[in-house]
C-alpha cells in the first residue's frame, strides 16, 4: 500500500534532487544526452556572478520583509476576525480569496493597476500629479512586489493563526482578566506564548514560499527594471531555459535548495461587554480592509467590459461597458479559452484521482503502524515540501527525457501528482489517527484484509480530509505555471489556463482591453469554485493546522 507512492516519489522527486547535484557539475544545455563534466566550474563562475549576488539580496529581502508582513497582517487580522459570526466569516473569505488566484494572474492584474499607464497612475495624472514609479524604479518596484506578495498571501496566515487562537485555553484568558490584566497584557502574557507553535509554522511556511518567488516576478516586473527585481528562482529558470545553460542553472538551484533547508530547520457576557467598546472601530477598520482587498477585483471586473480608451479615460468608473472585449478574449488566437479550460480540468481530475489513490493508502499504513521505520517514512515524505520547484524542474526535464515522457500529458500528470504527495500524506495520516483503530480490528475479525479494511471502512470516514485535499490540489494544478510551461512546452499545443494567459497577455501588457477580459476569464471558474467551497477550504486548513 505504501510502495506505489514511494516509488513515484523517489523517481520524480528524490532522484531529481540527486540529479540536480550531478548536473550542476556539467555543461548540460538541455539537449545533449551526455553532458560534459566540468567539475566545480559552474560554482566558481557563480562566486563572481554579480547577477546572482543581486538576485540573492533581492530574494533575502523579499523573504525577510514578506515574512514579517505576512505574519503581522495574519496575526493582526486573525485577532480581529476571531469568533463565530456571519460578519467574521465574510471578512475571512475576503481576506483569503487572493490566495486562490494564480500568482501569474495576480502579477498581471497589479501591473495593470500600478503600471505607468495603469489605473492608479491614470487617476493621479488626471488630478494633476506626476506618474508614480511603482514598477519603473528599482526601490519602488521591490517594495511593490513585496506588498503584492503580502496582499495575495496573508489570508492563509489568518486562517492558520485562527486555528492557533482556537487552541488557546479560554480559562487562562478569563483568569488574567479577573486579575485585572488589560487586553495588551492578556495578549502579550497569555495569548502570544500559547501561539508559539502557530508562529513557528507560519514563519517557516512564509519563508519557504517566498524564497521560491517566481511567477509573480514574471508577470509583475519581468525582473526589471534593468534586472533589479530578479529573484534567485527567476534567475535560475532564465539562465536555464532562455540561455540554454541548464548545468549552470542547476548549480544555482543547489544554492537555492540550501537556503530552503535552512528555512526548514528551524467568553461569557461580561467579557463581551468589555469588548463592546472597540467593536465600532474594529468593524470600521475591517470594512476598510475588505474594500482594499476587493478593489483589484472590482477594477478587473469593470474594465473587462471596456475598450482601451474608456479604460484609460476612467478605469474606476462604470461608463462605456460592452461585451465586445470579452468576446475578443474568447476568440483570441493566442489562447483558446474553452480548450484551456478543458485541458486544465483534465489535468485537475487526473492528478486528484492519482493523488488520492496513492497518498491515502500510504497514509493509512503510516498512521496505523507503530514501527519506527514508518515514522521515518513520514519525515521522508514531508521533506519534499521543503524542496523548491525550481530545484526540481531542471533535473525533472532530464528524467522525463530519459523515460520518453517529456512533452507528454503522462509525464506532466505524474510529476504534478508527485508534488501533491507530501502534504496529502501528512494531512491524511493526521486525520486517520483520529479514526478509532477498533474499527480495523473489527473488520479483521470479520476476515477483511488490510486493503479492504481501508477502502471500505476507513476511507469513507476520511471524506472531510479528502475533500480538503482535492480542493487544495485543484487550486494548485489550475494555478501552476512553471511546470506546464516547461514540461509541456509551447510546442506541444497544450495550453493550460495559466500558460494560455501568459501567451495571450504578456505581449499585450499595455493593451488593457486584452489584459482585463483575459484575466477575468482565467480566474472566473476559480472564484465561483471558491465561493461554493470556501467553508470546506478554510475549515480544512484550520483542522489541518490544529492537528499539525
N, C-alpha and C positions, 0 to 999 in steps of 0.2 A: 504493500500500500504506500510505502514511502519511496520505493525505488524509482517510479516514473518521474516524480517531481524532482528527486535528487539528481537523476541523470540529466534532465533538461537544464536544471540549474547549473550543474557543473559544466556542461558543454557550452551553454550560451552566456554564462556569466563568469564562472571561475577560470575556465580555460582562457577566455579573452583577457582577463586581468594578467595572467602569466604571459600571454602573447604581447600585451602592451609593453611589458618589460623587455621582451626579446626584440620587438620591432623598434623600440627606442634605440637599439644598438645597430640598426641597419639604415640603409638609404631608401627604403621601400617607397615607391611612388604610387602605389595603389593598383598597378597593372602587372608588374613583373612577378612571376611565380617564384623566383628565387632571389630575393633581395640581397644585396651585398652587405657583408658585415663591416661596420665602421667603428666598432668599439664605443668609446665614450665621446666620439667626435661631436655628436648632437648635444651632449651635455656641456661640452667645452664651449660650443657656439652659444648655448643658452646663457652661460655666465656673462658673456659680453653683449647680450642682446638687449638694447635699450627698450625695444617694444615690449619684451616680456617683463622687464622691471616696471615699466609704466603700467602695464596691464595688471601686474601683481598688486601694485599700490592701489589701483582703482578697485580691484576685487576686494582687497582687505578693507578699504574704506566703505565700500558698498555693504560688505558683510557686517562690519562693526556698527556703522550708523543705522543700517537697515535692521539689524537685530535689536538695537536699542529702540528704534521707532516701533517695530512690530510688537515688542513686549510691553513698552509703556502704553501704547494705544490699546493693546489687547487686554492688559490687566485693568487699565482705567475704565474702558467700556464694559468689561465683564462685571466690575463692581456696580456700574450704573444700570445694567440690564439684568442683574441677578434678581431672581424671584419670578414666580409664576403669574403672568398676566398676559392678556392678549396684546397689549401695547408693547411689552418687553419682547414678546415673540416676533412682532412686526419689526422692531429695531434690530433684533438678531438676524432676521432674514436680510434686511437692507445692508447690514454691515458685512454679511457673509457672501452675498451674491457675486461680488467681483472675483472671488476665488474660483468660481466655476467657469469663468471665461478663460479662453486661451491667452497666454501671455503675449503671443504674437498679435492677437486682435487687440488686446489692451494697449500694446505699444502703438499700433497704427491709430487707434482711437485717440489717445492722448497726443500723438503727433499732430493729428488733425485739429485738436483743440488748442495746443500750445505752440504750434509751428509759427514761422514768421508771418504767414498769411492765414494762420488758424483763427478759430473763433475768438479766443481771448484777445489776441493782438488786433484783430479786426475791430473789436469793441474799444480797445484802448486808443487806437488811432482815430476812431470815429469821435471820441471825446477829446481829441487834440493832443493825446500823449504820444510818446515815442515807442517804437516797437521794442518789446521786452525780449531779450535774447535767451529764452528758455532753453532752446536747443542749439543755438549758434555760438554760444560762449562756453568754453570748456568747464568752468566752475559752475555756471548756471545749469549746464546740461547734466553734470554729475549729480548735483543736488536734485534736479528734476527727476532723474532716473531713480534715485533713492526714494523720493517722495511717492512716485508712481508705484514702486515695488511695495511700499508700506500700504498705500491705498488698496492695492489689489490683494494683499495677503493677510492683513491683521485680523480679518474676520475669523480665520481659523484659530488664531491665538485667543480670541474672545471665547470661542467655544471650549477650547482646552482649559482655559482659566476658569470658566464656569463649572467645568467638571471638578476642578480642584476646590472651588468655593463650596460646592455641594458636599464635599467630604469634610469640611471644617466643622467640628462638633459645635452645635448651637449652644450647648450648655456652657462652654468656655466663654463664648461671646457674652451671654447673659450674665455670667458671673463677673466679668470685667465691667459691664455696665452697672451692675448693682454696687460694685466697689467705687463707682464714680468716674470711671475712665471715659475720656472723650472719644469721639469717633476716630480721630487720628491715633490716639493711644491704643484703641482696640485693634485698629488695622496694623499698626507697627508691631505690637507686642503679642497679638493673638493670631490674626488672620495671615499676615505675611509669613511668619515662621511655619505655619501649617501648610502654606502654599509652596514650601521649598521644593518638593518633588515636581510640582507643576512648572515652577520657574525653570528648573533644570531641563525638563523635557522641551519646553518652549524655546529656550535659548539654543539648545543643541539642534533642534529641528530648524530653527530660523537660520543658524549659521550654515548648516549643511545645504539648505535650499539656496541661500544667497551666494554661496561660494561657486555654484554652478550656473549663475545667471547667464543666459544666452538669448533666448527667444525675444525677450523684451528689448535687448540691445539691438537686435536685428531690425526690429520694426520701429523703435522709438528714435534711436540716434544713428543706427548703422555704424556704430563705433566712432562716430565723429563728435565734434568737428576735429578734423586732422588726426583721427585715431585716439583722441584724448579720453574717450569713454569705453574703449575696448576692455573687456574683462579677459581673464585667462581662458575661460571657456570659449569666448568668441574668437580669440586669437588661435586657439588650438584648431578649431574647425576651419578657420580662414587659411591658415598655413597648410593644413592637411589637404583640403579639397579644392581650394581656389588655386593654391600654388603647387599642388601635387607633391607635397613633402610630408607623406604620412609617417615616415620614420621620425622626422623632426617633431611632428605633431604628437607622436607617441611619447617622446621624451618630455614634452610639455605636459601631457596628460598624466604622466607618472608623478610629476611635481604636484599637479592639482590633486591627485589621489592622496598624496602625503598630507596635504592641507586638510582634506576631508577626514583623514584618520585622526588628526589632531583635534578636530572639532568633535569627533565622536567619542573621544576618551572622556573625556570629561562629562424670629418670632412672635410673640403674643401682641395684644392690642397696645400695651404700654410702649412696647418697642416701636410699633407702627406710629404711635403718637409722637415719639421722639424724632422719627424720621420724616414726619409730615412737613416740617418746616422747610426742608430743602427740596421738596417734591416739585414745586413750580419751576425752580431754577434748573433742576435736573431734567425735567421734561423739555424745557426750552432749549437746553443745550443738545439733547438727543434729537430733537426735531431739526435743529440747525445742522447737526452732523449727518442726519438722514438725507437732508436736502443736498448737502455737499456730495454724498456718496451717489446720489441719483442724478445729479446734473449731467455727468458724462453720458448716461443712458438716455436722458432727455435730449441732449444735443444730437446724439447719434440717431435717435428715432425721428426727430423732427426733420433733420437735414437729409435723411434718406429719401424724403419725398420732395426734395427741392432741386432745382437746377443750379449750376455753378454760380451764376450771377446773383440769384436770390440768397444763396448761402453766404457769399461774400458781403452782400448788402446788409443782411440781418440774420446772423447764424443762430440767434436765440429766439427769433420771432416765429410766428405761425403762418406768415404770408407766403403765397406762391406754392402751396402744396400741390403736388401732382404725382401720379403713379408712373410717369414716364421714366424717371431714373431707376426705379425698382425694376421696371420691365427690361431696361437695357442691361441691368446687372444680371437678370435671369438668363439673358441670351448672350452674355459676354463670351466671345470666342476663346478667351484665355482661361475660362473657368466655367465648366458646365455644372451649375449648382445642383441640379437633380442627380447627376451622375456622382458628384462629390458626396452628396447625402447618402446615396445607395452604397458606395464603396466604403465610406466610413462606418455606416451601420453594419455592413457585413463584417468588418474588422471588429467592431464592438461585440457583436454576437459571438463570433468565433473565439475571441480572446476570453470572454466571460465563461463560455462553456468549458474551454480547456482549463482555465484557471480554477474554476470550481471543481472540476473533475480531478485535477491533480493536487491542489492545495488542501481541500477538505479531508480526503483520506489520510494524507501525510500528517496534517494537524491532529487528527484523531489518534493516530499511533503515538505521536509525540506527547499528547496530553494524557493519554491513558497509561503510558509506560513509566514505571518507577526507575528504570535503568538510567544510569548517568549518561550513557552514550547518546540517548535521545535528547537529553537536555543540552548536550554539546551540539547536537544536530540543529536544535532550535537556534542556538547562538550562531551557528554556521549560516543558517538561512538569514538571520537578522543582519549579519554583516553586509549582506547585499544592499541594504538600504543606505549604507554609507559610501557606496561606490558611485561616483558621478557618471552620468550618461556619456559625457564627453570622453571619459577614460575608456568606455566600452565600445563606442561606435566605430573607432578605427580598427581594433582587433576583431570586432564582430564582422566587419566587412571581409576581413581575411578568412574567418571561419566560414562565413556563408559562401564565399567564392570557392573555398575548398570543398564544401558539401554540395555545390551546384545550386544553392538556394538564393544567391544574390539576385536582386531584382525580381523576386517572386513573392506572391502572396503568402505562400507557406513559410518562407524564411522570415518575413515581417511578422506574421502572426505568432510564430514560435518565439521570436525574440520579445515581442510585446508581452506574451504570456509569462515569459521568464521574469520580466520586470515586476509583474504583479505578485509573484510567489512569496517573497519575503514578508511583506506586510499582511498578505492574505493568511498565510500560515500562522503568523503571530496572533492575528485577531481571532481566527477560528480556534486555535489552541486555547486561548484565554476564555472563549465562550464555552467550549466543550468542557473545560474544567469545572464549570458551574452546573453541568448536567450530571445528576446522580449516577454514580458508577453501578448502583444496584440494578439499573435497567439493563446494563450489559450482562450482568451476572444472571439475571432472569432469562434473558434471551439465550445465553449459553446453556442454561439448564434445559431449555426447550429444544436444544440441538442446533441453534443458529451459529454459523461460523462468524468470524470477526468481520468479514466484508459485508455479509448480510446484516449483521447487527448494526453496523454503521449506517448503511444506506436506508434500512427500513425502520430503525429505532431512533438513532441519534440524529441523523441528518435532517429529518423533518422538524426536529426541535431547534435546529440551527437557523431557521428561516430569517430571524431578525439580523443575525450576523451576515448571512449570505446576501440578504437584500442590501445591507450597507456596503459590502464589498463590491457587489455588482454595480451599484450606483457610483461608487468612487472610481472603479475601473472604467466605467463608461465615460466619465469626465476625463480621465487620464488618456484613454485611447483617442477620444474625439479631439482633444486639445493638443495631442502630440504633433510636433512639427519636425524636429530634427530627424527622428528615426524614419518616418516615411519619405522625407526629402532625400535622405542618404541611401537607405536600403532599397526603396522602390526606384527612386531617381526620376527626374522629369522625362527621361527617355522611355519609361515604361508605359506612359499614358495613363497611369493610375494616380489620380489626384484625390487626396483626402480633402476634407473641408479646409484644414489649415494650409496645406501646400497649395491648394487652389486659390485661397485668399492671397497668399504670397505672390503667386503668379499673376493674379488679377490686379492687385493693389500696388505692389512695390514700384512698378514703372509709372504709376499714375498718382503718386503720393500727394500731389498738389491739386489734382482734379477731384475735388470733393464730391462731385456728382457721381463719381465712380466709387470713391472710397467709402462713403457713408452707407449707401444701399448694399454694397458687397459685405461690409462688416455686419450690418443688421441681419442679412440672410445667413451669415455664418453663426451668429450667436442665438438667433431666434429659437431653434429647436432646444438648445441647452437651457435657455431661460424658461421655456414652457415646462421642460422636464424638471427643472429645479423648483419651480413654483409648486408643482404637484407632489414632489418627493422631498421637499425641504425638511419636513418633520423627521423623516427616516434618516436623512443625511446628518442633521445636527444631533439628533438623539443617538445615532450610531457612533458618531465621533466622540460624543460625551461619554457613552458607555465604554468605548474602547479606551479612552484616556483614563477613566476610572479604574478599569481592570488592569491597564498597563502600570 
